[in-house]
């Protein structure tokens, strides 16, 4: 699953927010913050791992989750690229409208 699809679910976005604000959280700590079952949280965490949005470290019986910053950086880079494309289109439109306005004033 790609990163944007993984983040389409509000529970997964909330999980990302919780981990980001805490730095590191166990699966139990994450599960305690939700009114859905622990197995459901486990599935959400699996999706986030597969999308490479979180990293998981096993310590004895605990699974500790952290944010995979490089995946967020990749998403940010893609968003910045899309913003640049849109800005270029808007600039061309502005130029065209300016030419049309000046041409209509004559």
TAWO-V856745 format. One record per pair of residues at least 6 apart in sequence whose C-alpha atoms are under 8 Angstrom apart, sorted by sequence separation. I is the first residue (numbers start at 0). GAP is how many residues later the second one is. If there is no record, write none. Layout:
# TAWO-V856745
((I;GAP) (I;GAP))
This chain:
# TAWO-V856745
((5;6) (6;6) (18;6) (30;6) (47;6) (48;6) (56;6) (57;6) (30;7) (48;7) (55;7) (56;7) (55;8) (56;8) (44;9) (55;9) (27;10) (30;10) (54;10) (55;10) (29;11) (53;11) (54;11) (17;12) (53;12) (54;12) (53;13) (54;13) (26;14) (52;14) (53;14) (14;15) (26;15) (52;15) (51;16) (52;16) (52;18) (51;19) (52;19) (11;32) (10;33) (11;33) (26;35) (11;36) (25;36) (26;36) (25;37) (26;37) (15;38) (25;38) (26;38) (24;39) (25;39) (23;40) (24;40) (5;41) (23;41) (24;41) (5;42) (23;42) (22;43) (23;43) (22;44) (2;45) (5;45) (0;46) (18;46) (19;46) (18;47) (19;47) (2;48) (18;48) (0;49) (1;49) (2;49) (0;50) (2;50) (15;51) (2;68) (2;72))
